[in-house]
Amino acid sequence: MSLISKIQQRLRRDYYRWLHQKASRGILDTPPLKPGALPFTLLSMVQKRDVLAYLVALKSFAAFACPQRVVVVCDPSIDEADRTILLSHVPHIELRAADEFTHPDIPRGGTWERLLAICDYARDAYVVQLDADTVTVDRPHEVLQAISRRVGFVLGEAPKQTLITLSTTSANAQADPDGQKHIQGYSEACMSQVGLPADALYVRGCSGFTGFPPSASMREDLVQFSNCMSRKIGMERWSAWGTEQITSNYLVANAAGTQVLPYPAYGTPDVMNSSTVFIHFIGSLRFVSDRYEKTSRKVIGQMKESALLPSLTS
């Protein structure tokens, strides 16, 4: 790619980011979220730059699945002004510091603290992990059913995706040498040889939207998996960005009754169609067009309209 092309690409991304930030400010004009009736905990890790996007993600999801508890694991960049905004829009929110969730055998940084927090909250409750760069545009029937049945769910990356054995996981990764250049492919290639249970499963999913049934052993399973992987590939490499998602995929694949959410009903913006109910605007696709801005603006408008309905009908 030429220097001019790179500059043009950067300018486009900056422009679409600006459009999205402008649209996201509309979430501040929507009513505060009330505690819901559904018995689960919605947990996210949020940094300063994503506070407004997180409120869009939270409120658009809660419009269909309002949780009893809302937890935010605060990145160190979250300051008092951010806390004030979060508390004003979610008065019952539980704000926890990231450094509350550490373990001597687990890497620090990235989203490892989030996964440890999930383990703690999942001891006695169903936990849904929701990324700030997501938008729910319609009723997520499969998710509501999973919460009701107390079974796991995970975002997939292809149609008709299923859970697979560790031997199949490694075979798939070993057949793709280029994929092994990334920590995910490299880790998957050796996953069947690190001493994990023979009947363990895996899924090549996304930790951005995941449902974890209650589990008393999830924290211990996380530590076991991390120790097995770090002994095999070394803690320095195992601390790279992306290893938390690998671990999340392993944990949810071995949770009770886990299913991969149908794709592209739950997917990324490049595969959106009339059946899509949930969109994850992952980094590489977030600001390449105005889809994130338009989708956020649409759901914010719907929230404002819903807030007006009681007064219009009274």
Protein Blocks (a to p, Z undefined) as FASTA:
>chain_A
ZZklmmmmmmmmmmmmmmmmmmmmmmmmpccddddfbdcdddddddfklmmmmmmmmmmm
mmmmccfbdcddddfklcfklmmmmmmmmmmbccddfklpccfkbceehjlmmmmmmmmm
mmmpccddddfkbccfbdcfklmmmmmnopacdddfbehiacddfklmmmmmmmmmklmm
pmklmmmmmmmmnopafkbccddddfkbccddddfklmmmmmmmmmmmmmmnopklmmpg
hjlmmmmmmmmmmmghiacdddfkbccfklgcfklcbdcddfklmmmcfklmmmmmmmmm
mmmmmmmmmmmmZZ
